């Protein structure tokens, strides 16, 4: 069994985490309009 170490995110990780968040929302929340996505994007920061 492979051991996995989980570390807390740092500020340096935020850009990559936000990219993953946006890609996953776009892939799974087709019911949201572009304007809704922009509002959510503003709230995530």
ROMILUM-383426 format. One record per atom (N, C-alpha, C): residue number from 1; residue in one letter; x, y, z. Coordinates in nm, 4 decimals. Last residue first. Example, Ala and Ser with C-alpha at 12.3 -4.5 7.8 and 13.67 -1.06 7.14 Angstrom:
<selum num="2" residu="s" u="1.2850" v="-0.2250" w="0.7080"/>
<selum num="2" residu="s" u="1.3670" v="-0.1060" w="0.7140"/>
<selum num="2" residu="s" u="1.2900" v="0.0030" w="0.7870"/>
<selum num="1" residu="a" u="1.3190" v="-0.5690" w="0.7800"/>
<selum num="1" residu="a" u="1.2300" v="-0.4500" w="0.7800"/>
<selum num="1" residu="a" u="1.3200" v="-0.3300" w="0.7800"/>
# end
This chain:
<selum num="45" residu="x" u="-1.2110" v="3.4010" w="-0.3914"/>
<selum num="45" residu="x" u="-1.0827" v="3.4649" w="-0.3596"/>
<selum num="45" residu="x" u="-1.0857" v="3.5234" w="-0.2205"/>
<selum num="44" residu="x" u="-1.4634" v="3.3157" w="-0.4426"/>
<selum num="44" residu="x" u="-1.3652" v="3.2147" w="-0.4022"/>
<selum num="44" residu="x" u="-1.2333" v="3.2754" w="-0.3581"/>
<selum num="43" residu="x" u="-1.6157" v="3.5236" w="-0.5407"/>
<selum num="43" residu="x" u="-1.6329" v="3.4836" w="-0.4011"/>
<selum num="43" residu="x" u="-1.5253" v="3.3872" w="-0.3535"/>
<selum num="42" residu="x" u="-1.5485" v="3.5324" w="-0.8091"/>
<selum num="42" residu="x" u="-1.5156" v="3.6475" w="-0.7241"/>
<selum num="42" residu="x" u="-1.5230" v="3.6103" w="-0.5767"/>
<selum num="41" residu="x" u="-1.6560" v="3.2916" w="-0.8948"/>
<selum num="41" residu="x" u="-1.5110" v="3.3119" w="-0.9035"/>
<selum num="41" residu="x" u="-1.4685" v="3.4276" w="-0.8145"/>
<selum num="40" residu="x" u="-1.9276" v="3.3400" w="-0.8685"/>
<selum num="40" residu="x" u="-1.8634" v="3.2411" w="-0.7824"/>
<selum num="40" residu="x" u="-1.7122" v="3.2593" w="-0.7808"/>
<selum num="39" residu="x" u="-1.9535" v="3.5296" w="-1.0750"/>
<selum num="39" residu="x" u="-1.9846" v="3.5653" w="-0.9365"/>
<selum num="39" residu="x" u="-1.9188" v="3.4690" w="-0.8389"/>
<selum num="38" residu="x" u="-1.8829" v="3.3710" w="-1.2953"/>
<selum num="38" residu="x" u="-1.8016" v="3.4877" w="-1.2618"/>
<selum num="38" residu="x" u="-1.8269" v="3.5325" w="-1.1186"/>
<selum num="37" residu="x" u="-2.0906" v="3.1867" w="-1.2933"/>
<selum num="37" residu="x" u="-1.9530" v="3.1407" w="-1.2714"/>
<selum num="37" residu="x" u="-1.8625" v="3.2566" w="-1.2318"/>
<selum num="36" residu="x" u="-2.3009" v="3.3554" w="-1.3565"/>
<selum num="36" residu="x" u="-2.3000" v="3.2875" w="-1.2272"/>
<selum num="36" residu="x" u="-2.1594" v="3.2397" w="-1.1930"/>
<selum num="35" residu="x" u="-2.2292" v="3.4251" w="-1.6179"/>
<selum num="35" residu="x" u="-2.2357" v="3.5280" w="-1.5139"/>
<selum num="35" residu="x" u="-2.2338" v="3.4693" w="-1.3741"/>
<selum num="34" residu="x" u="-2.2627" v="3.1803" w="-1.7479"/>
<selum num="34" residu="x" u="-2.1277" v="3.2377" w="-1.7361"/>
<selum num="34" residu="x" u="-2.1239" v="3.3447" w="-1.6270"/>
<selum num="33" residu="x" u="-2.4946" v="2.9771" w="-1.5585"/>
<selum num="33" residu="x" u="-2.4619" v="3.0690" w="-1.6673"/>
<selum num="33" residu="x" u="-2.3220" v="3.1250" w="-1.6441"/>
<selum num="32" residu="x" u="-2.5151" v="2.6377" w="-1.4666"/>
<selum num="32" residu="x" u="-2.4756" v="2.7742" w="-1.4312"/>
<selum num="32" residu="x" u="-2.4445" v="2.8545" w="-1.5566"/>
<selum num="31" residu="x" u="-2.5537" v="2.3824" w="-1.5559"/>
<selum num="31" residu="x" u="-2.6734" v="2.4637" w="-1.5371"/>
<selum num="31" residu="x" u="-2.6407" v="2.6081" w="-1.5000"/>
<selum num="30" residu="x" u="-2.3170" v="2.2474" w="-1.5455"/>
<selum num="30" residu="x" u="-2.3592" v="2.2998" w="-1.6758"/>
<selum num="30" residu="x" u="-2.4809" v="2.3910" w="-1.6657"/>
<selum num="29" residu="x" u="-2.1135" v="2.1669" w="-1.3521"/>
<selum num="29" residu="x" u="-2.2250" v="2.2577" w="-1.3228"/>
<selum num="29" residu="x" u="-2.2731" v="2.3264" w="-1.4507"/>
<selum num="28" residu="x" u="-1.8919" v="2.0162" w="-1.4258"/>
<selum num="28" residu="x" u="-2.0018" v="1.9501" w="-1.3547"/>
<selum num="28" residu="x" u="-2.1243" v="2.0370" w="-1.3318"/>
<selum num="27" residu="x" u="-1.6991" v="2.1658" w="-1.5551"/>
<selum num="27" residu="x" u="-1.7253" v="2.0299" w="-1.6031"/>
<selum num="27" residu="x" u="-1.8510" v="1.9681" w="-1.5420"/>
<selum num="26" residu="x" u="-1.6850" v="2.4011" w="-1.4085"/>
<selum num="26" residu="x" u="-1.7281" v="2.4076" w="-1.5494"/>
<selum num="26" residu="x" u="-1.7659" v="2.2687" w="-1.6026"/>
<selum num="25" residu="x" u="-1.5844" v="2.2947" w="-1.1689"/>
<selum num="25" residu="x" u="-1.7166" v="2.3581" w="-1.1722"/>
<selum num="25" residu="x" u="-1.7688" v="2.3630" w="-1.3153"/>
<selum num="24" residu="x" u="-1.3326" v="2.2044" w="-1.2536"/>
<selum num="24" residu="x" u="-1.4305" v="2.1078" w="-1.2028"/>
<selum num="24" residu="x" u="-1.5708" v="2.1661" w="-1.2023"/>
<selum num="23" residu="x" u="-1.2092" v="2.4436" w="-1.3317"/>
<selum num="23" residu="x" u="-1.2273" v="2.3356" w="-1.4295"/>
<selum num="23" residu="x" u="-1.3331" v="2.2362" w="-1.3820"/>
<selum num="22" residu="x" u="-1.2061" v="2.5819" w="-1.0859"/>
<selum num="22" residu="x" u="-1.2806" v="2.6342" w="-1.2003"/>
<selum num="22" residu="x" u="-1.3077" v="2.5248" w="-1.3037"/>
<selum num="21" residu="x" u="-1.0406" v="2.4113" w="-0.9277"/>
<selum num="21" residu="x" u="-1.1773" v="2.4444" w="-0.8878"/>
<selum num="21" residu="x" u="-1.2593" v="2.4887" w="-1.0088"/>
<selum num="20" residu="x" u="-0.8012" v="2.4199" w="-1.0711"/>
<selum num="20" residu="x" u="-0.8708" v="2.2920" w="-1.0551"/>
<selum num="20" residu="x" u="-1.0168" v="2.3168" w="-1.0187"/>
<selum num="19" residu="x" u="-0.7432" v="2.6921" w="-1.0378"/>
<selum num="19" residu="x" u="-0.7597" v="2.6360" w="-1.1726"/>
<selum num="19" residu="x" u="-0.8355" v="2.5038" w="-1.1671"/>
<selum num="18" residu="x" u="-0.7133" v="2.7046" w="-0.7625"/>
<selum num="18" residu="x" u="-0.8232" v="2.7773" w="-0.8251"/>
<selum num="18" residu="x" u="-0.8480" v="2.7289" w="-0.9678"/>
<selum num="17" residu="x" u="-0.4809" v="2.5541" w="-0.7320"/>
<selum num="17" residu="x" u="-0.6053" v="2.5081" w="-0.6712"/>
<selum num="17" residu="x" u="-0.7258" v="2.5765" w="-0.7340"/>
<selum num="16" residu="x" u="-0.2967" v="2.7182" w="-0.8635"/>
<selum num="16" residu="x" u="-0.3251" v="2.5841" w="-0.9161"/>
<selum num="16" residu="x" u="-0.4558" v="2.5298" w="-0.8591"/>
<selum num="15" residu="x" u="-0.3027" v="2.9498" w="-0.6950"/>
<selum num="15" residu="x" u="-0.3351" v="2.9568" w="-0.8381"/>
<selum num="15" residu="x" u="-0.3713" v="2.8200" w="-0.8974"/>
<selum num="14" residu="x" u="-0.2321" v="2.8386" w="-0.4283"/>
<selum num="14" residu="x" u="-0.3640" v="2.8933" w="-0.4621"/>
<selum num="14" residu="x" u="-0.3927" v="2.9004" w="-0.6118"/>
<selum num="13" residu="x" u="0.0251" v="2.7670" w="-0.3574"/>
<selum num="13" residu="x" u="-0.0606" v="2.6641" w="-0.4162"/>
<selum num="13" residu="x" u="-0.1924" v="2.7200" w="-0.4704"/>
<selum num="12" residu="x" u="0.1307" v="2.9848" w="-0.2308"/>
<selum num="12" residu="x" u="0.1910" v="2.9464" w="-0.3591"/>
<selum num="12" residu="x" u="0.1056" v="2.8419" w="-0.4319"/>
<selum num="11" residu="x" u="-0.0008" v="2.9812" w="0.0108"/>
<selum num="11" residu="x" u="-0.0378" v="3.0823" w="-0.0893"/>
<selum num="11" residu="x" u="0.0175" v="3.0470" w="-0.2273"/>
<selum num="10" residu="x" u="-0.0504" v="2.6277" w="0.0729"/>
<selum num="10" residu="x" u="0.0121" v="2.7568" w="0.1003"/>
<selum num="10" residu="x" u="-0.0333" v="2.8548" w="-0.0073"/>
<selum num="9" residu="x" u="-0.2335" v="2.3610" w="0.2218"/>
<selum num="9" residu="x" u="-0.2041" v="2.4474" w="0.1072"/>
<selum num="9" residu="x" u="-0.1387" v="2.5764" w="0.1550"/>
<selum num="8" residu="x" u="-0.0906" v="2.1033" w="0.4190"/>
<selum num="8" residu="x" u="-0.1768" v="2.2202" w="0.4084"/>
<selum num="8" residu="x" u="-0.1346" v="2.3021" w="0.2878"/>
<selum num="7" residu="x" u="-0.0423" v="1.7741" w="0.2814"/>
<selum num="7" residu="x" u="0.0085" v="1.8968" w="0.3416"/>
<selum num="7" residu="x" u="-0.0949" v="2.0074" w="0.3280"/>
<selum num="6" residu="x" u="-0.0473" v="1.4331" w="0.3155"/>
<selum num="6" residu="x" u="-0.1285" v="1.5492" w="0.2799"/>
<selum num="6" residu="x" u="-0.0753" v="1.6693" w="0.3559"/>
<selum num="5" residu="x" u="0.1057" v="1.1529" w="0.1838"/>
<selum num="5" residu="x" u="0.1182" v="1.2609" w="0.2804"/>
<selum num="5" residu="x" u="0.0390" v="1.3800" w="0.2302"/>
<selum num="4" residu="x" u="0.0385" v="0.8138" w="0.1500"/>
<selum num="4" residu="x" u="0.0179" v="0.9469" w="0.0944"/>
<selum num="4" residu="x" u="0.0296" v="1.0478" w="0.2069"/>
<selum num="3" residu="x" u="0.1823" v="0.5024" w="0.0810"/>
<selum num="3" residu="x" u="0.1505" v="0.6022" w="0.1829"/>
<selum num="3" residu="x" u="0.1429" v="0.7391" w="0.1165"/>
<selum num="2" residu="x" u="0.0541" v="0.2209" w="-0.0828"/>
<selum num="2" residu="x" u="0.1307" v="0.3444" w="-0.0931"/>
<selum num="2" residu="x" u="0.0859" v="0.4421" w="0.0139"/>
<selum num="1" residu="x" u="0.0841" v="-0.1177" w="0.0000"/>
<selum num="1" residu="x" u="0.0000" v="0.0000" w="0.0000"/>
<selum num="1" residu="x" u="0.0887" v="0.1243" w="0.0000"/>
# end
